[in-house]
Amino acid sequence: MMLRRVWALVLAGCMLLLSGCVQYDAGIRFEGLHRGAIVQRVQLGDRLSSFSKSSVREWLRSIERRAQQLGGRVERVSPLELAVEIPFGSGPELAQKFNAFFHPDAPASSDLVAFDASLDVRQTNLLLVQRTYLKLALDLRALALLSPEAAEVVDAGSLVDLEFHLDVPGSVRKASPGARREGSQLVWTLQPGTIASLEAAFWSVEPLGWGAIAIALFVVGGFYLKYHHLPWSAPRSS
């Protein structure tokens, strides 16, 4: 509780000096039909670290610990910037790791930017293509921080720049309002202090289905070349 109060004071002071003390980007990158990575990038403003260095260091360490527990890779880009990648190999694994990382059973008291996030992943295989549907529920109300000194809600939107991005191999057929395209990515800018629901659906080619069809055509073609008729038709009389 004391750490939260200190952090509220930190952000209140930060708001007086600059906007966007914390650049917080999270997202999902698909690298194939099932594989990909959960990605996160946290960049702190230069002046932020001068308020409470120990709190900032402990927060970044807590992110590192959670990522490593889930088999992720962490890169310290700079003392004030952290990049995280957590690989996944299936839809269920994506949901499990995402929810464990962003909504742990026992949140660390050092989490300075904390919010509730829940991801639902549904995949439907239609032999030749696969439909992937993602629904992300975000409760960002905890980021509308209460200043213990002024007894008023601090405008967290001026303190935290929060974005979620989705990178998929194919084209997105459905996306919730508010998304914008940046190259191959869909990007949502999130507003701290609100509840958000993000949805997206996209189709991917199913290589196993197309491979099965190619093998079947190869077998039928070989049969025809050898016997001069198709397997399901009667042979020609000589």
C-alpha positions as YAML, in Angstrom:
chain: A
units: angstrom
residues:
- id: 1
  name: MET
  ca: [0.00, 0.00, 0.00]
- id: 2
  name: MET
  ca: [2.82, 2.39, 0.88]
- id: 3
  name: LEU
  ca: [4.45, 1.67, -2.49]
- id: 4
  name: ARG
  ca: [1.19, 2.53, -4.26]
- id: 5
  name: ARG
  ca: [1.00, 5.84, -2.42]
- id: 6
  name: VAL
  ca: [4.59, 6.64, -3.30]
- id: 7
  name: TRP
  ca: [3.86, 5.77, -6.93]
- id: 8
  name: ALA
  ca: [0.79, 8.01, -6.97]
- id: 9
  name: LEU
  ca: [2.95, 10.89, -5.76]
- id: 10
  name: VAL
  ca: [5.56, 10.00, -8.37]
- id: 11
  name: LEU
  ca: [3.00, 10.16, -11.15]
- id: 12
  name: ALA
  ca: [1.47, 13.35, -9.82]
- id: 13
  name: GLY
  ca: [4.89, 15.01, -9.91]
- id: 14
  name: CYS
  ca: [5.57, 13.48, -13.29]
- id: 15
  name: MET
  ca: [2.37, 14.99, -14.66]
- id: 16
  name: LEU
  ca: [3.64, 18.43, -13.75]
- id: 17
  name: LEU
  ca: [6.87, 17.92, -15.67]
- id: 18
  name: LEU
  ca: [5.95, 16.02, -18.80]
- id: 19
  name: SER
  ca: [3.27, 13.96, -20.46]
- id: 20
  name: GLY
  ca: [3.67, 10.25, -21.14]
- id: 21
  name: CYS
  ca: [5.99, 9.23, -18.29]
- id: 22
  name: VAL
  ca: [5.54, 5.58, -19.26]
- id: 23
  name: GLN
  ca: [5.27, 4.21, -22.81]
- id: 24
  name: TYR
  ca: [3.62, 0.81, -22.32]
- id: 25
  name: ASP
  ca: [3.10, -1.32, -25.44]
- id: 26
  name: ALA
  ca: [1.77, -4.87, -25.41]
- id: 27
  name: GLY
  ca: [0.74, -7.13, -28.23]
- id: 28
  name: ILE
  ca: [0.58, -10.48, -29.96]
- id: 29
  name: ARG
  ca: [2.65, -11.41, -33.00]
- id: 30
  name: PHE
  ca: [1.67, -14.48, -35.04]
- id: 31
  name: GLU
  ca: [4.53, -16.01, -37.02]
- id: 32
  name: GLY
  ca: [2.54, -18.85, -38.57]
- id: 33
  name: LEU
  ca: [-0.64, -20.82, -38.15]
- id: 34
  name: HIS
  ca: [-0.02, -21.62, -34.50]
- id: 35
  name: ARG
  ca: [3.33, -20.10, -33.52]
- id: 36
  name: GLY
  ca: [4.06, -16.60, -32.36]
- id: 37
  name: ALA
  ca: [5.00, -14.47, -29.40]
- id: 38
  name: ILE
  ca: [3.46, -12.27, -26.77]
- id: 39
  name: VAL
  ca: [5.41, -9.03, -26.85]
- id: 40
  name: GLN
  ca: [5.73, -6.17, -24.41]
- id: 41
  name: ARG
  ca: [7.81, -3.04, -24.43]
- id: 42
  name: VAL
  ca: [8.08, -0.65, -21.51]
- id: 43
  name: GLN
  ca: [9.89, 2.66, -21.88]
- id: 44
  name: LEU
  ca: [10.19, 5.09, -19.00]
- id: 45
  name: GLY
  ca: [10.62, 8.81, -19.35]
- id: 46
  name: ASP
  ca: [14.04, 10.18, -18.42]
- id: 47
  name: ARG
  ca: [12.72, 12.14, -15.47]
- id: 48
  name: LEU
  ca: [10.62, 9.32, -14.04]
- id: 49
  name: SER
  ca: [13.54, 7.32, -12.68]
- id: 50
  name: SER
  ca: [14.70, 10.26, -10.58]
- id: 51
  name: PHE
  ca: [11.55, 10.11, -8.42]
- id: 52
  name: SER
  ca: [11.81, 6.59, -7.04]
- id: 53
  name: LYS
  ca: [14.63, 4.55, -8.53]
- id: 54
  name: SER
  ca: [14.14, 1.56, -6.23]
- id: 55
  name: SER
  ca: [10.42, 1.30, -7.10]
- id: 56
  name: VAL
  ca: [11.12, 1.49, -10.82]
- id: 57
  name: ARG
  ca: [13.90, -1.13, -10.62]
- id: 58
  name: GLU
  ca: [11.71, -3.54, -8.65]
- id: 59
  name: TRP
  ca: [8.85, -3.11, -11.11]
- id: 60
  name: LEU
  ca: [11.08, -3.91, -14.09]
- id: 61
  name: ARG
  ca: [12.51, -6.91, -12.22]
- id: 62
  name: SER
  ca: [9.00, -8.22, -11.54]
- id: 63
  name: ILE
  ca: [8.25, -8.06, -15.29]
- id: 64
  name: GLU
  ca: [11.47, -9.97, -16.00]
- id: 65
  name: ARG
  ca: [10.64, -12.67, -13.45]
- id: 66
  name: ARG
  ca: [7.14, -13.27, -14.82]
- id: 67
  name: ALA
  ca: [8.39, -13.44, -18.40]
- id: 68
  name: GLN
  ca: [11.19, -15.89, -17.56]
- id: 69
  name: GLN
  ca: [8.81, -18.13, -15.61]
- id: 70
  name: LEU
  ca: [6.77, -18.47, -18.82]
- id: 71
  name: GLY
  ca: [9.81, -19.27, -20.98]
- id: 72
  name: GLY
  ca: [10.14, -15.74, -22.29]
- id: 73
  name: ARG
  ca: [13.15, -13.71, -23.32]
- id: 74
  name: VAL
  ca: [13.86, -10.31, -21.78]
- id: 75
  name: GLU
  ca: [16.11, -7.64, -23.26]
- id: 76
  name: ARG
  ca: [17.20, -4.56, -21.37]
- id: 77
  name: VAL
  ca: [17.34, -2.12, -24.26]
- id: 78
  name: SER
  ca: [18.49, 0.58, -21.85]
- id: 79
  name: PRO
  ca: [18.25, 1.21, -18.10]
- id: 80
  name: LEU
  ca: [14.83, 2.76, -18.79]
- id: 81
  name: GLU
  ca: [13.56, 0.42, -21.51]
- id: 82
  name: LEU
  ca: [12.59, -3.24, -21.39]
- id: 83
  name: ALA
  ca: [11.53, -5.57, -24.23]
- id: 84
  name: VAL
  ca: [9.83, -8.92, -23.57]
- id: 85
  name: GLU
  ca: [9.00, -11.84, -25.89]
- id: 86
  name: ILE
  ca: [7.10, -14.90, -24.66]
- id: 87
  name: PRO
  ca: [6.74, -17.62, -27.33]
- id: 88
  name: PHE
  ca: [3.62, -19.75, -27.80]
- id: 89
  name: GLY
  ca: [2.93, -22.78, -29.99]
- id: 90
  name: SER
  ca: [-0.87, -23.01, -30.01]
- id: 91
  name: GLY
  ca: [-4.01, -21.03, -29.35]
- id: 92
  name: PRO
  ca: [-4.60, -22.53, -25.89]
- id: 93
  name: GLU
  ca: [-0.96, -21.88, -24.94]
- id: 94
  name: LEU
  ca: [-1.29, -18.27, -26.11]
- id: 95
  name: ALA
  ca: [-4.32, -17.71, -23.87]
- id: 96
  name: GLN
  ca: [-2.71, -19.48, -20.90]
- id: 97
  name: LYS
  ca: [0.57, -17.56, -21.09]
- id: 98
  name: PHE
  ca: [-1.05, -14.20, -21.84]
- id: 99
  name: ASN
  ca: [-3.40, -14.45, -18.88]
- id: 100
  name: ALA
  ca: [-0.64, -15.71, -16.58]
- id: 101
  name: PHE
  ca: [1.64, -12.83, -17.57]
- id: 102
  name: PHE
  ca: [-0.83, -9.94, -17.51]
- id: 103
  name: HIS
  ca: [-3.19, -11.29, -14.84]
- id: 104
  name: PRO
  ca: [-1.12, -13.37, -12.38]
- id: 105
  name: ASP
  ca: [-2.84, -15.15, -9.49]
- id: 106
  name: ALA
  ca: [-0.70, -13.20, -7.02]
- id: 107
  name: PRO
  ca: [0.09, -9.75, -8.45]
- id: 108
  name: ALA
  ca: [3.37, -8.28, -7.25]
- id: 109
  name: SER
  ca: [3.06, -5.32, -4.91]
- id: 110
  name: SER
  ca: [5.75, -3.65, -7.00]
- id: 111
  name: ASP
  ca: [3.59, -3.50, -10.15]
- id: 112
  name: LEU
  ca: [3.47, 0.23, -10.78]
- id: 113
  name: VAL
  ca: [1.36, -0.04, -13.94]
- id: 114
  name: ALA
  ca: [-1.15, -2.76, -13.08]
- id: 115
  name: PHE
  ca: [-4.43, -3.66, -14.76]
- id: 116
  name: ASP
  ca: [-6.66, -6.68, -15.31]
- id: 117
  name: ALA
  ca: [-6.45, -8.41, -18.71]
- id: 118
  name: SER
  ca: [-8.15, -11.58, -19.93]
- id: 119
  name: LEU
  ca: [-7.65, -13.11, -23.38]
- id: 120
  name: ASP
  ca: [-9.99, -15.62, -25.04]
- id: 121
  name: VAL
  ca: [-8.72, -17.48, -28.13]
- id: 122
  name: ARG
  ca: [-10.94, -19.60, -30.36]
- id: 123
  name: GLN
  ca: [-9.67, -21.42, -33.44]
- id: 124
  name: THR
  ca: [-11.83, -23.22, -36.00]
- id: 125
  name: ASN
  ca: [-10.18, -25.54, -38.53]
- id: 126
  name: LEU
  ca: [-11.99, -25.79, -41.89]
- id: 127
  name: LEU
  ca: [-9.50, -28.18, -43.53]
- id: 128
  name: LEU
  ca: [-7.96, -25.66, -45.96]
- id: 129
  name: VAL
  ca: [-8.11, -22.58, -43.75]
- id: 130
  name: GLN
  ca: [-8.26, -21.82, -40.06]
- id: 131
  name: ARG
  ca: [-10.21, -19.02, -38.43]
- id: 132
  name: THR
  ca: [-8.72, -17.46, -35.31]
- id: 133
  name: TYR
  ca: [-10.86, -15.26, -33.09]
- id: 134
  name: LEU
  ca: [-9.35, -13.18, -30.29]
- id: 135
  name: LYS
  ca: [-11.22, -11.31, -27.59]
- id: 136
  name: LEU
  ca: [-9.31, -9.26, -25.05]
- id: 137
  name: ALA
  ca: [-11.03, -7.76, -22.01]
- id: 138
  name: LEU
  ca: [-9.10, -4.97, -20.28]
- id: 139
  name: ASP
  ca: [-9.99, -3.27, -17.02]
- id: 140
  name: LEU
  ca: [-7.83, -0.15, -16.88]
- id: 141
  name: ARG
  ca: [-9.67, 1.56, -14.04]
- id: 142
  name: ALA
  ca: [-6.76, 0.93, -11.65]
- id: 143
  name: LEU
  ca: [-4.68, 3.31, -13.76]
- id: 144
  name: ALA
  ca: [-6.92, 6.23, -12.80]
- id: 145
  name: LEU
  ca: [-4.81, 6.79, -9.71]
- id: 146
  name: LEU
  ca: [-5.90, 8.67, -6.64]
- id: 147
  name: SER
  ca: [-3.47, 11.27, -5.40]
- id: 148
  name: PRO
  ca: [-3.18, 10.97, -1.60]
- id: 149
  name: GLU
  ca: [-2.19, 14.61, -1.33]
- id: 150
  name: ALA
  ca: [-4.85, 16.27, -3.48]
- id: 151
  name: ALA
  ca: [-7.55, 13.63, -2.82]
- id: 152
  name: GLU
  ca: [-8.48, 13.71, -6.47]
- id: 153
  name: VAL
  ca: [-8.08, 11.39, -9.42]
- id: 154
  name: VAL
  ca: [-4.89, 11.94, -11.36]
- id: 155
  name: ASP
  ca: [-5.34, 12.05, -15.13]
- id: 156
  name: ALA
  ca: [-3.53, 8.80, -15.89]
- id: 157
  name: GLY
  ca: [-4.02, 9.36, -19.60]
- id: 158
  name: SER
  ca: [-1.37, 12.07, -19.43]
- id: 159
  name: LEU
  ca: [1.04, 9.78, -17.55]
- id: 160
  name: VAL
  ca: [0.80, 6.43, -19.33]
- id: 161
  name: ASP
  ca: [0.78, 5.96, -23.11]
- id: 162
  name: LEU
  ca: [-0.81, 2.53, -23.46]
- id: 163
  name: GLU
  ca: [-1.16, 0.65, -26.76]
- id: 164
  name: PHE
  ca: [-2.05, -2.89, -27.83]
- id: 165
  name: HIS
  ca: [-1.04, -4.22, -31.23]
- id: 166
  name: LEU
  ca: [-1.82, -7.36, -33.21]
- id: 167
  name: ASP
  ca: [0.41, -8.67, -35.99]
- id: 168
  name: VAL
  ca: [-0.98, -11.56, -38.08]
- id: 169
  name: PRO
  ca: [0.27, -13.32, -41.25]
- id: 170
  name: GLY
  ca: [-2.98, -12.78, -43.16]
- id: 171
  name: SER
  ca: [-5.56, -10.03, -43.39]
- id: 172
  name: VAL
  ca: [-7.82, -9.30, -40.44]
- id: 173
  name: ARG
  ca: [-11.46, -9.80, -41.42]
- id: 174
  name: LYS
  ca: [-12.97, -8.36, -38.27]
- id: 175
  name: ALA
  ca: [-11.69, -5.85, -35.75]
- id: 176
  name: SER
  ca: [-13.33, -3.90, -32.97]
- id: 177
  name: PRO
  ca: [-13.70, -0.11, -33.42]
- id: 178
  name: GLY
  ca: [-10.76, 2.11, -32.64]
- id: 179
  name: ALA
  ca: [-8.12, 0.01, -34.39]
- id: 180
  name: ARG
  ca: [-5.76, 1.64, -36.85]
- id: 181
  name: ARG
  ca: [-3.39, 0.03, -39.32]
- id: 182
  name: GLU
  ca: [0.35, 0.52, -39.09]
- id: 183
  name: GLY
  ca: [1.93, -1.64, -41.77]
- id: 184
  name: SER
  ca: [1.02, -5.25, -41.03]
- id: 185
  name: GLN
  ca: [-0.22, -4.40, -37.53]
- id: 186
  name: LEU
  ca: [-3.52, -3.40, -36.01]
- id: 187
  name: VAL
  ca: [-3.00, -0.93, -33.17]
- id: 188
  name: TRP
  ca: [-5.40, 0.18, -30.47]
- id: 189
  name: THR
  ca: [-4.63, 3.20, -28.28]
- id: 190
  name: LEU
  ca: [-6.07, 2.51, -24.84]
- id: 191
  name: GLN
  ca: [-7.37, 5.01, -22.34]
- id: 192
  name: PRO
  ca: [-6.36, 4.45, -18.70]
- id: 193
  name: GLY
  ca: [-9.27, 4.56, -16.27]
- id: 194
  name: THR
  ca: [-11.67, 2.79, -18.64]
- id: 195
  name: ILE
  ca: [-12.88, -0.73, -19.46]
- id: 196
  name: ALA
  ca: [-12.03, -1.87, -22.99]
- id: 197
  name: SER
  ca: [-12.99, -4.89, -25.07]
- id: 198
  name: LEU
  ca: [-10.92, -5.64, -28.17]
- id: 199
  name: GLU
  ca: [-11.91, -8.21, -30.79]
- id: 200
  name: ALA
  ca: [-10.28, -9.42, -33.98]
- id: 201
  name: ALA
  ca: [-10.74, -12.36, -36.34]
- id: 202
  name: PHE
  ca: [-8.50, -13.50, -39.17]
- id: 203
  name: TRP
  ca: [-8.06, -16.43, -41.55]
- id: 204
  name: SER
  ca: [-4.87, -18.41, -42.06]
- id: 205
  name: VAL
  ca: [-3.98, -21.02, -44.66]
- id: 206
  name: GLU
  ca: [-3.93, -24.56, -43.24]
- id: 207
  name: PRO
  ca: [-0.83, -26.17, -44.81]
- id: 208
  name: LEU
  ca: [-1.74, -29.70, -43.69]
- id: 209
  name: GLY
  ca: [-5.07, -29.50, -45.53]
- id: 210
  name: TRP
  ca: [-3.48, -28.26, -48.74]
- id: 211
  name: GLY
  ca: [-0.71, -30.83, -48.37]
- id: 212
  name: ALA
  ca: [-3.27, -33.63, -48.08]
- id: 213
  name: ILE
  ca: [-4.99, -32.44, -51.27]
- id: 214
  name: ALA
  ca: [-1.66, -32.26, -53.11]
- id: 215
  name: ILE
  ca: [-0.78, -35.82, -52.05]
- id: 216
  name: ALA
  ca: [-4.21, -37.08, -53.12]
- id: 217
  name: LEU
  ca: [-3.87, -35.43, -56.55]
- id: 218
  name: PHE
  ca: [-0.37, -36.88, -56.93]
- id: 219
  name: VAL
  ca: [-1.62, -40.39, -56.13]
- id: 220
  name: VAL
  ca: [-4.60, -40.10, -58.49]
- id: 221
  name: GLY
  ca: [-2.37, -38.69, -61.25]
- id: 222
  name: GLY
  ca: [0.11, -41.54, -60.84]
- id: 223
  name: PHE
  ca: [-2.70, -44.11, -60.93]
- id: 224
  name: TYR
  ca: [-4.08, -42.60, -64.14]
- id: 225
  name: LEU
  ca: [-0.69, -42.55, -65.86]
- id: 226
  name: LYS
  ca: [-0.13, -46.19, -65.01]
- id: 227
  name: TYR
  ca: [-3.58, -47.67, -65.63]
- id: 228
  name: HIS
  ca: [-5.06, -45.04, -68.00]
- id: 229
  name: HIS
  ca: [-8.21, -44.65, -65.95]
- id: 230
  name: LEU
  ca: [-9.19, -43.11, -62.66]
- id: 231
  name: PRO
  ca: [-9.45, -45.31, -59.55]
- id: 232
  name: TRP
  ca: [-13.23, -44.90, -59.34]
- id: 233
  name: SER
  ca: [-13.92, -45.54, -63.04]
- id: 234
  name: ALA
  ca: [-13.98, -48.79, -64.98]
- id: 235
  name: PRO
  ca: [-10.93, -49.57, -67.12]
- id: 236
  name: ARG
  ca: [-11.27, -49.04, -70.88]
- id: 237
  name: SER
  ca: [-11.76, -52.16, -72.95]
- id: 238
  name: SER
  ca: [-9.05, -52.77, -75.53]
...
